[in-house]
Amino acid sequence: MFSERLRALRRGQHITLEQLATALNEQQSVETDDHSNTASQIGNWERGIRTPSYVEVRKLAEYFDVTMDYLTGKAERDEYDLGRLFLSGKQLSFNRELLSGRDRYEIYQLIDGYLHGKENRFTAPETNQQEELDLHLDDH
């Protein structure tokens, strides 16, 4: 399962083995071993010939923004916690505009307030119609 998921993640992002090796080497942490990742090593992981260490799996999970459980086949990738995303150190953008730390915090607060205020909001009888948002600018 690991080899298939790794290959699918890499190919899905159109990344070569060399590019992935370089990216993993750039995120070397202080606690990791001193060896560098190579394209052939990652190719061996994808073919199931070799198995990466815990540290390497963690680096792959961080790089692809998935959990280690997803990579190893213990979990599916059906859910992502937005709270963790907004509070993480990852750069976030909205419509290609980078969000500042303050933006992230305020959006987090808005979502949190929305979700916790749902039970206090009046809800109209259920209909299958969706209210449309008019985004057209008037030419007056």
Backbone bond lengths (Angstrom), bond angles and torsions (degrees), N, CA, C in turn:
res aa  C-N    CA-C-N  psi(-1)  N-CA   C-N-CA  omega(-1)  CA-C   N-CA-C  phi
1 M - - - 1.457 - - 1.531 110.53 -
2 F 1.336 117.85 -42.98 1.460 121.15 -178.77 1.525 111.21 -57.39
3 S 1.314 116.91 -48.38 1.465 120.02 -175.67 1.530 111.02 -62.19
4 E 1.334 117.50 -40.97 1.466 120.25 179.77 1.521 111.29 -66.28
5 R 1.317 116.71 -42.02 1.469 119.44 -178.72 1.519 111.26 -68.48
6 L 1.321 117.27 -40.15 1.459 120.20 178.29 1.524 109.81 -61.82
7 R 1.307 116.58 -47.58 1.473 120.72 -179.50 1.531 110.26 -61.46
8 A 1.333 117.25 -43.36 1.467 121.03 -179.36 1.532 111.27 -64.36
9 L 1.314 117.38 -41.92 1.465 120.68 178.75 1.528 110.79 -63.53
10 R 1.320 116.19 -46.10 1.473 120.42 -178.12 1.526 110.28 -64.91
11 R 1.311 116.59 -49.31 1.470 119.70 -178.48 1.523 111.53 -67.32
12 G 1.320 116.37 -34.81 1.459 120.43 179.01 1.518 112.75 -63.00
13 Q 1.320 116.53 -27.09 1.462 120.84 177.61 1.522 111.75 -99.82
14 H 1.332 116.49 7.00 1.467 122.97 177.98 1.530 111.66 55.04
15 I 1.328 115.16 48.12 1.463 122.39 -178.84 1.528 108.05 -109.46
16 T 1.315 116.35 133.47 1.464 119.65 176.61 1.523 109.26 -78.63
17 L 1.316 115.56 164.76 1.472 120.33 175.64 1.522 110.35 -58.80
18 E 1.329 116.36 -40.10 1.469 121.19 -179.99 1.528 111.25 -63.89
19 Q 1.332 116.59 -42.98 1.461 120.19 179.76 1.526 111.00 -64.21
20 L 1.317 117.02 -40.33 1.457 120.45 179.27 1.525 110.55 -66.42
21 A 1.321 117.18 -42.53 1.468 120.43 178.25 1.518 110.32 -59.50
22 T 1.321 117.03 -44.83 1.469 121.19 179.29 1.524 110.85 -61.49
23 A 1.332 116.33 -45.34 1.473 120.50 -179.56 1.520 111.34 -62.41
24 L 1.336 116.93 -41.87 1.466 119.66 179.23 1.523 110.98 -66.24
25 N 1.305 117.03 -37.66 1.466 120.26 179.10 1.526 111.44 -67.31
26 E 1.318 116.51 -31.56 1.473 120.21 178.95 1.523 111.88 -71.15
27 Q 1.323 118.24 -23.31 1.464 120.65 -179.41 1.529 111.90 -99.98
28 Q 1.323 117.18 20.20 1.464 120.91 176.85 1.520 108.80 -53.94
29 S 1.303 116.22 129.47 1.464 119.35 176.69 1.519 109.42 -99.71
30 V 1.292 115.47 165.19 1.459 121.74 -176.78 1.518 111.72 -59.54
31 E 1.331 117.02 -35.62 1.455 120.82 -174.33 1.520 113.98 -80.55
32 T 1.334 118.35 -9.29 1.454 120.14 -176.06 1.517 111.28 -80.12
33 D 1.305 113.63 167.02 1.458 119.11 176.97 1.522 109.50 -69.84
34 D 1.316 115.88 170.83 1.455 120.76 -173.09 1.519 114.37 -87.11
35 H 1.321 119.21 -4.55 1.464 119.19 -176.75 1.528 111.27 -81.43
36 S 1.316 115.43 151.97 1.457 121.48 178.83 1.514 110.05 -96.85
37 N 1.306 115.25 153.62 1.453 120.79 175.60 1.520 109.05 -80.26
38 T 1.330 115.96 147.11 1.459 121.36 177.72 1.526 109.29 -124.74
39 A 1.325 115.43 160.27 1.460 120.81 177.98 1.529 110.45 -61.05
40 S 1.336 117.39 -41.41 1.469 119.20 -178.52 1.530 111.14 -67.19
41 Q 1.329 116.87 -34.92 1.470 120.58 177.14 1.530 110.09 -62.69
42 I 1.329 116.90 -46.22 1.464 120.51 -179.61 1.524 109.89 -66.93
43 G 1.330 116.97 -37.41 1.464 120.67 175.53 1.522 111.35 -59.62
44 N 1.338 116.77 -39.49 1.469 120.92 176.54 1.523 111.42 -64.91
45 W 1.338 117.80 -35.82 1.466 120.98 176.34 1.524 109.49 -65.07
46 E 1.335 116.39 -43.77 1.463 120.55 -178.64 1.526 112.38 -66.50
47 R 1.305 117.37 -30.45 1.467 120.84 178.98 1.525 112.07 -88.39
48 G 1.311 117.53 -4.00 1.459 121.14 179.01 1.521 113.42 77.00
49 I 1.324 117.60 14.73 1.464 122.24 179.67 1.525 110.33 -76.60
50 R 1.312 116.05 -38.48 1.467 122.14 178.76 1.524 108.85 -128.24
51 T 1.326 115.02 160.98 1.458 121.78 178.61 1.528 108.87 -118.27
52 P 1.333 117.58 130.17 1.469 119.18 179.58 1.523 111.60 -72.94
53 S 1.317 114.84 159.36 1.464 120.30 176.47 1.525 109.79 -73.14
54 Y 1.309 115.62 168.44 1.463 121.78 176.11 1.528 110.47 -54.29
55 V 1.332 116.52 -44.31 1.465 121.52 -178.23 1.528 110.28 -61.99
56 E 1.325 116.84 -40.91 1.464 120.54 -179.98 1.528 110.96 -67.76
57 V 1.325 117.65 -40.48 1.469 120.79 178.26 1.521 109.20 -63.62
58 R 1.315 117.06 -39.99 1.465 120.61 178.49 1.529 110.80 -63.41
59 K 1.326 116.94 -42.14 1.467 120.67 177.86 1.527 110.71 -63.50
60 L 1.325 117.59 -40.81 1.461 120.96 178.03 1.529 110.85 -63.99
61 A 1.329 116.56 -43.15 1.465 120.95 179.50 1.527 110.60 -61.51
62 E 1.320 116.77 -43.05 1.462 120.41 178.47 1.514 110.82 -65.18
63 Y 1.313 116.73 -43.18 1.460 120.65 -178.59 1.530 111.29 -62.06
64 F 1.335 117.63 -46.20 1.460 121.72 -176.98 1.524 112.93 -88.12
65 D 1.327 116.72 -0.96 1.458 122.47 179.21 1.527 111.66 57.89
66 V 1.326 114.90 48.56 1.462 122.31 174.90 1.526 107.28 -129.19
67 T 1.315 116.45 170.74 1.465 119.24 176.77 1.530 109.67 -85.84
68 M 1.296 115.51 159.82 1.463 119.95 174.66 1.521 109.61 -64.78
69 D 1.328 117.25 -35.34 1.463 120.76 177.55 1.521 110.97 -61.73
70 Y 1.331 117.12 -38.58 1.464 119.38 177.33 1.534 109.97 -64.07
71 L 1.314 116.27 -47.63 1.470 120.06 -178.57 1.521 112.21 -58.82
72 T 1.316 116.88 -39.07 1.461 120.26 -176.37 1.520 113.19 -88.44
73 G 1.333 117.00 0.21 1.462 120.04 175.91 1.514 115.11 88.33
74 K 1.324 117.87 7.73 1.464 120.20 -179.20 1.529 112.21 -83.92
75 A 1.341 117.34 -14.37 1.461 120.68 -178.43 1.520 109.17 -146.68
76 E 1.307 114.90 157.27 1.457 121.08 175.63 1.523 108.72 -93.32
77 R 1.298 115.91 166.62 1.460 121.70 -177.63 1.526 110.38 -103.35
78 D 1.310 116.72 50.08 1.449 120.65 -175.09 1.527 113.25 -90.36
79 E 1.285 117.98 -15.45 1.461 119.79 -169.25 1.523 109.67 -139.57
80 Y 1.332 115.39 144.08 1.461 120.12 174.53 1.514 107.62 -138.15
81 D 1.303 117.13 130.31 1.453 122.49 -177.76 1.527 109.39 -82.05
82 L 1.336 116.91 108.95 1.465 120.64 -179.53 1.530 111.87 -63.40
83 G 1.318 116.91 -33.84 1.460 119.76 178.04 1.522 110.93 -57.95
84 R 1.315 116.24 -46.58 1.475 120.13 178.24 1.514 111.04 -64.18
85 L 1.322 116.78 -37.12 1.456 120.35 -179.77 1.526 110.71 -65.41
86 F 1.338 116.92 -47.67 1.457 119.88 -179.02 1.521 112.65 -65.54
87 L 1.330 117.30 -30.66 1.458 120.09 -178.91 1.529 112.69 -92.07
88 S 1.331 117.08 -2.72 1.469 120.80 179.07 1.524 109.68 -76.61
89 G 1.290 116.53 173.23 1.460 121.64 177.73 1.517 113.27 -88.32
90 K 1.331 117.68 4.25 1.465 120.96 -177.21 1.519 110.34 -73.06
91 Q 1.335 115.45 144.63 1.456 119.56 175.15 1.521 108.34 -71.72
92 L 1.329 115.57 134.68 1.452 121.03 179.17 1.518 108.64 -122.38
93 S 1.322 115.51 147.12 1.456 120.19 175.51 1.516 108.30 -135.28
94 F 1.317 115.04 159.77 1.447 122.11 175.93 1.517 106.57 -133.54
95 N 1.326 116.13 122.23 1.465 120.78 -175.43 1.528 111.31 50.59
96 R 1.305 114.63 42.88 1.476 124.60 176.93 1.522 114.39 68.36
97 E 1.328 116.90 14.22 1.458 120.83 175.52 1.525 108.25 -106.75
98 L 1.328 116.11 122.33 1.451 121.63 -177.78 1.524 110.07 -65.72
99 L 1.334 115.77 133.68 1.459 121.03 179.38 1.521 109.63 -90.44
100 S 1.322 115.93 133.93 1.463 120.50 175.81 1.524 108.67 -77.68
101 G 1.320 116.26 170.24 1.455 120.44 176.32 1.516 111.54 -59.25
102 R 1.320 116.23 -39.00 1.467 120.50 178.45 1.528 110.80 -66.14
103 D 1.349 116.82 -42.63 1.470 120.65 177.22 1.522 110.20 -57.38
104 R 1.312 115.30 -47.43 1.460 120.81 -177.68 1.526 110.96 -59.27
105 Y 1.331 115.50 -45.61 1.453 120.27 -179.02 1.530 110.74 -63.85
106 E 1.346 117.02 -43.58 1.466 119.99 -178.78 1.528 111.37 -66.85
107 I 1.331 117.54 -38.97 1.465 120.12 177.46 1.523 109.72 -65.96
108 Y 1.321 116.69 -40.92 1.463 120.99 176.17 1.538 109.75 -57.30
109 Q 1.329 116.19 -46.51 1.469 120.61 179.60 1.526 111.57 -63.42
110 L 1.328 117.28 -39.10 1.471 120.81 178.07 1.530 111.12 -62.38
111 I 1.318 116.54 -46.72 1.468 120.20 -179.57 1.523 110.06 -64.73
112 D 1.324 115.96 -44.83 1.459 120.31 179.78 1.535 110.35 -60.23
113 G 1.343 117.01 -44.84 1.458 120.81 178.78 1.512 112.29 -64.73
114 Y 1.312 116.27 -39.48 1.461 120.40 178.28 1.527 110.50 -61.87
115 L 1.320 116.92 -49.23 1.464 120.73 -177.34 1.523 112.09 -66.11
116 H 1.327 117.23 -38.86 1.461 119.58 -178.54 1.522 112.82 -80.39
117 G 1.330 117.41 -15.37 1.462 120.29 178.76 1.512 113.20 -96.56
118 K 1.321 117.95 -0.53 1.465 120.88 -176.66 1.522 112.86 -57.87
119 E 1.322 117.53 -41.19 1.458 119.66 -176.03 1.522 112.29 -70.52
120 N 1.332 118.81 -17.05 1.458 121.87 179.85 1.524 112.97 -94.42
121 R 1.313 118.26 -7.23 1.456 121.71 -178.72 1.523 110.38 -85.31
122 F 1.310 114.31 144.78 1.459 119.48 174.72 1.520 108.01 -74.47
123 T 1.301 116.05 133.78 1.459 119.40 176.92 1.512 108.86 -116.40
124 A 1.310 115.93 129.92 1.461 122.18 177.85 1.522 108.50 -73.56
125 P 1.324 116.68 160.31 1.469 118.65 176.30 1.525 109.59 -54.09
126 E 1.320 115.05 142.80 1.457 120.35 -175.42 1.511 111.38 -64.69
127 T 1.327 114.77 131.48 1.459 121.18 173.67 1.511 107.64 -130.86
128 N 1.276 115.47 165.67 1.454 119.70 178.78 1.512 111.87 -93.71
129 Q 1.334 116.99 6.98 1.463 119.97 179.46 1.512 109.43 -93.37
130 Q 1.306 114.07 143.65 1.446 120.53 178.41 1.526 108.31 -109.63
131 E 1.302 117.32 134.60 1.450 120.67 177.38 1.517 108.73 -69.43
132 E 1.340 116.54 136.12 1.450 120.06 -179.35 1.517 109.87 -95.05
133 L 1.286 116.09 147.11 1.451 122.91 176.93 1.507 107.68 -103.11
134 D 1.348 117.16 120.10 1.452 121.22 -178.48 1.512 109.21 -84.65
135 L 1.326 117.14 108.54 1.454 122.58 -178.72 1.517 112.60 -103.61
136 H 1.331 117.39 8.49 1.469 120.48 -179.05 1.517 109.90 -81.47
137 L 1.323 115.85 140.59 1.454 120.78 177.61 1.522 109.47 -90.08
138 D 1.318 116.13 136.77 1.466 120.03 177.14 1.509 109.29 -76.45
139 D 1.322 116.81 141.23 1.468 121.98 179.37 1.528 110.60 -99.80
140 H 1.325 118.27 50.93 1.463 121.63 -178.85 1.474 111.25 -92.99
